[in-house]
Every structure is written in structure tokens, then in C-alpha cells.
Amino acid sequence: MQRRMNSAVLLESVMLASRTVADVGCGDGALVRLMARQGAFAIGIDCTRAQIAAARAAPPAGNEVYVEAVGEALPFKDSSMDVVVFFNALHHVPIEAQAAALAETRRVLKPGGVAYIAEPIAEGPNFELVRLVEDETEVRARAYAAIKEAARNGLREEKEIAYVHTMTFANYEAFRERNVRIDPTRRPIVERLDAKLRARFQRLGRPTPEGFGFDQPMRVNLLRKALTAN
């Protein structure tokens, strides 16, 4: 697979200027700010209070906003969004709620609107590093199955893109902090496995000018809501 930046794939796949965009599972808001800089009215959604706090603390890039909510109960009116983004997020939705999250995506999209769903594939150095804390093999597979079944929710698949993105961390401490912030329940696991994680970080990491790089195969699925109701 070709090595590409996540941001480059998004920007070439989705028109953002003057669009209303929801980023579900926005984390610290980096992608929200990227889309705001492209002229979108971007709304970040996350269920983790620490992530929302970090997003709100960052210097704004435009008129972006952040809301604490979950993907299976989006706080938007019907047909109000041009684009809904799930970036590294659908597999974090409980398996039993993934279909509901895609149904919510269809509900809030305008006719002809686009769902951009980027999911990490369960392989590669970054996956091998993180799986010591939480093995996401099953949840990632179930998320992909939910995407493929999205036609049941009125979302037609237009395109699938596979590539390799390099995750970069300045040091082990930056990696550890990010993982705990993503899911605070991981903290005791990370603390217990600290020595093993540090050793695996050093073994799998590829030195880069910015720190250490970990290749992560990615898959993007572009889904579109029908222009008219079936």
C-alpha cells in the first residue's frame, strides 16, 4: 500500500469549503481545526470529557465548536450536515451500537451528503504497539462489517481507499499520554504494562526527525446518502 498522510486523503476525497461538517469522535480536535481552516463549519463530537477539554483549549482555527455526545445519538437535526466524519472512531462505538451510529449518520446527513469513515486495519507496527494495551482486532472487524452493511441504513458506498499512514510520537511519554487521554480507563493498564510498552515502543519505532514513526495501514470508505428517499 502507498504511504500517505491521513489529512491528504481526507482533503482530496471530500469537499469542505462552506460545508457543515460533524467530526464524530473528534479527540483533541486536530481534524476539526484542519477542516475549519479549509472553510468548513466544523463541529467536533466526543464522548470523553478530557478530549473535549483538550479540543476547546487549543487555539481556534475558525468558528469550530465542540459538543460532548455519542455517535449513536447525534445532537443534530435531520438532514442538517453536508459531511459526517468518523476518523479512527467507529470501532470505538460499542459493537451493538455501530449500526445505530450509521443510522444516525444517515439521519443527520442532507440528501446527497457524504459519510467519510476512516478506520485502522488490525495490522502493522502501530497496531502491534497498541494491542498490548487493548487488542482491537474484533471491534475493528465488526466496524468494517457495519460499514459494508450500511446500505441497510440508506448509505451507498462509493469508494474504498487503502493506504499506510505513519503515526509519529516525539517520545514514549507522548504515546502514553495520548492513549490515556483517548480512553481514561486505560490508565491502570498502561501503568501496569509501562515497562513492556516502553520496550515495544523502542523495538517497533522507526526514528524520524520528529521522534518515532509507527506505520498504520488504513482504510477509508466513502458513503453517500441518496438524493431522494427510497
C-alpha positions as CSV (number, residue, x, y, z in Angstrom):
1,M,0.0,0.0,0.0
2,Q,1.1,3.6,-0.7
3,R,2.3,5.6,2.3
4,R,0.0,8.7,2.7
5,M,-1.0,11.2,5.3
6,N,-4.5,10.9,6.7
7,S,-5.1,14.6,6.2
8,A,-4.2,14.4,2.5
9,V,-6.6,11.6,1.8
10,L,-9.4,13.4,3.5
11,L,-8.8,16.7,1.7
12,E,-8.7,15.1,-1.7
13,S,-11.8,13.0,-1.1
14,V,-14.3,15.4,0.4
15,M,-15.2,19.0,-0.4
16,L,-15.1,21.0,2.8
17,A,-15.3,24.7,1.9
18,S,-18.7,26.2,3.0
19,R,-19.9,22.8,4.2
20,T,-21.3,21.9,7.6
21,V,-19.3,19.0,8.9
22,A,-19.5,16.8,12.0
23,D,-16.4,15.0,13.2
24,V,-17.7,12.2,15.4
25,G,-15.0,11.0,17.9
26,C,-13.0,14.2,17.3
27,G,-10.5,13.6,20.1
28,D,-8.3,16.7,20.7
29,G,-9.9,18.5,17.7
30,A,-6.9,18.4,15.4
31,L,-9.1,17.2,12.4
32,V,-11.8,19.7,13.3
33,R,-9.3,22.6,13.1
34,L,-7.9,21.2,9.8
35,M,-11.4,21.2,8.3
36,A,-12.2,24.7,9.7
37,R,-9.1,26.0,8.0
38,Q,-10.5,24.6,4.7
39,G,-13.6,26.8,5.2
40,A,-15.9,24.3,6.8
41,F,-18.2,25.0,9.7
42,A,-16.9,22.1,11.7
43,I,-18.4,20.6,14.8
44,G,-16.4,18.2,16.9
45,I,-18.2,15.4,18.8
46,D,-16.6,13.3,21.5
47,C,-17.9,11.3,24.5
48,T,-14.7,11.8,26.5
49,R,-14.7,14.9,28.7
50,A,-10.9,15.1,28.7
51,Q,-10.8,15.1,24.9
52,I,-13.4,17.8,24.6
53,A,-11.5,19.9,27.2
54,A,-8.3,19.5,25.2
55,A,-10.1,20.5,21.9
56,R,-11.6,23.6,23.5
57,A,-8.2,24.6,25.0
58,A,-6.5,24.6,21.6
59,P,-6.3,27.9,19.7
60,P,-9.3,28.0,17.3
61,A,-8.7,27.7,13.6
62,G,-12.1,29.2,12.6
63,N,-15.6,29.1,14.1
64,E,-15.4,25.4,15.1
65,V,-17.4,24.2,18.1
66,Y,-17.2,21.1,20.3
67,V,-20.0,19.1,21.9
68,E,-19.9,16.2,24.3
69,A,-22.1,13.4,22.8
70,V,-22.0,9.9,21.4
71,G,-22.2,8.7,17.8
72,E,-25.3,6.7,18.3
73,A,-27.2,9.8,19.5
74,L,-26.0,12.8,17.5
75,P,-27.3,16.1,18.7
76,F,-28.3,17.4,15.3
77,K,-31.5,18.0,13.4
78,D,-32.5,15.7,10.5
79,S,-30.7,16.5,7.2
80,S,-28.5,19.2,8.7
81,M,-25.0,18.0,7.8
82,D,-23.2,18.0,4.5
83,V,-20.5,15.7,5.8
84,V,-20.1,13.3,8.7
85,V,-16.6,12.1,9.5
86,F,-15.7,9.1,11.6
87,F,-11.9,9.1,11.8
88,N,-10.5,6.2,13.9
89,A,-13.8,6.4,15.7
90,L,-16.4,3.9,14.5
91,H,-14.6,0.9,16.2
92,H,-14.7,2.9,19.5
93,V,-18.5,2.8,19.3
94,P,-19.8,-0.2,21.2
95,I,-20.3,-3.1,18.7
96,E,-24.0,-3.3,19.5
97,A,-24.4,0.4,18.7
98,Q,-22.4,0.7,15.5
99,A,-25.4,0.1,13.2
100,A,-27.3,2.8,15.2
101,A,-24.4,5.2,14.7
102,L,-24.5,4.7,11.0
103,A,-28.3,5.1,11.1
104,E,-27.8,8.4,12.9
105,T,-25.3,9.4,10.3
106,R,-27.8,8.9,7.6
107,R,-30.5,10.8,9.6
108,V,-28.4,13.9,10.0
109,L,-26.9,14.0,6.5
110,K,-28.5,16.1,3.9
111,P,-29.7,14.3,0.8
112,G,-26.5,13.7,-1.2
113,G,-24.4,14.2,1.9
114,V,-21.2,12.2,2.4
115,A,-20.0,9.9,5.3
116,Y,-16.2,9.7,5.4
117,I,-15.2,6.7,7.6
118,A,-11.5,6.1,8.2
119,E,-10.6,3.0,10.2
120,P,-7.2,1.5,11.1
121,I,-6.6,-2.0,9.9
122,A,-5.6,-4.5,12.6
123,E,-2.0,-5.0,11.4
124,G,1.3,-3.1,11.3
125,P,3.7,-1.7,13.9
126,N,1.3,0.8,15.4
127,F,-1.3,-1.9,15.9
128,E,1.3,-4.2,17.4
129,L,2.3,-1.5,19.9
130,V,-1.3,-0.6,20.9
131,R,-2.6,-4.1,21.1
132,L,-0.6,-4.7,24.3
133,V,-3.0,-2.3,26.0
134,E,-6.1,-3.3,24.1
135,D,-6.4,-5.8,21.3
136,E,-9.0,-4.2,18.9
137,T,-8.9,-7.0,16.3
138,E,-12.5,-7.9,16.8
139,V,-14.0,-4.4,17.2
140,R,-12.2,-3.2,14.1
141,A,-13.5,-6.2,12.1
142,R,-17.0,-5.6,13.4
143,A,-16.8,-1.9,12.5
144,Y,-15.8,-2.8,8.9
145,A,-18.7,-5.2,8.7
146,A,-21.1,-2.5,9.8
147,I,-19.8,-0.2,7.1
148,K,-20.3,-2.8,4.5
149,E,-23.9,-3.3,5.7
150,A,-24.6,0.4,5.6
151,A,-26.9,0.0,2.7
152,R,-29.4,-1.2,5.2
153,N,-29.2,2.3,6.7
154,G,-29.6,4.0,3.3
155,L,-25.9,4.9,2.7
156,R,-24.5,3.8,-0.6
157,E,-20.8,3.0,-0.7
158,E,-19.0,5.0,-3.4
159,K,-15.3,4.2,-2.8
160,E,-12.8,2.4,-0.6
161,I,-9.3,3.6,-0.2
162,A,-6.4,1.7,1.4
163,Y,-3.1,3.2,2.4
164,V,-0.4,3.4,5.1
165,H,-0.3,6.3,7.5
166,T,2.7,6.9,9.8
167,M,1.8,7.7,13.4
168,T,4.6,9.9,14.9
169,F,5.3,10.4,18.6
170,A,8.0,12.7,20.0
171,N,8.8,10.1,22.6
172,Y,7.3,7.2,24.6
173,E,5.7,9.7,27.1
174,A,3.8,11.4,24.3
175,F,2.5,8.0,23.1
176,R,1.5,7.0,26.7
177,E,-0.3,10.3,27.3
178,R,-2.3,10.1,24.1
179,N,-3.5,6.6,24.8
180,V,-4.7,7.5,28.3
181,R,-6.4,10.7,27.0
182,I,-8.3,8.7,24.3
183,D,-9.6,6.3,26.9
184,P,-9.0,7.2,30.6
185,T,-10.0,3.6,31.6
186,R,-6.7,2.5,30.0
187,R,-4.6,4.3,32.7
188,P,-4.2,1.4,35.1
189,I,-3.4,-1.0,32.2
190,V,-0.8,1.4,30.8
191,E,0.8,1.9,34.3
192,R,0.9,-1.8,34.9
193,L,2.4,-2.5,31.5
194,D,4.7,0.5,31.4
195,A,8.0,-1.4,31.1
196,K,6.7,-3.7,28.4
197,L,5.1,-0.9,26.5
198,R,8.3,1.2,26.6
199,A,10.4,-1.8,25.3
200,R,7.9,-2.4,22.5
201,F,7.9,1.3,21.6
202,Q,11.7,1.2,21.3
203,R,11.7,-2.0,19.2
204,L,8.9,-1.1,16.8
205,G,9.5,2.6,16.4
206,R,11.3,3.9,13.3
207,P,13.4,7.0,14.1
208,T,12.2,10.2,12.3
209,P,13.1,13.9,12.5
210,E,10.0,14.3,14.7
211,G,10.6,11.4,17.0
212,F,9.5,7.8,16.3
213,G,7.2,6.6,13.5
214,F,4.8,3.6,13.5
215,D,3.2,2.6,10.3
216,Q,-0.5,2.0,10.4
217,P,-2.5,0.6,7.5
218,M,-5.7,2.5,7.0
219,R,-9.0,2.0,5.1
220,V,-11.3,4.8,4.1
221,N,-14.9,4.2,3.0
222,L,-16.9,6.9,1.3
223,L,-20.7,6.5,1.7
224,R,-23.4,8.8,0.3
225,K,-26.9,9.4,1.3
226,A,-29.4,9.1,-1.6
227,L,-30.7,12.4,-3.1
228,T,-34.3,11.2,-2.6
229,A,-35.8,8.8,-0.1
230,N,-36.3,5.2,-1.3
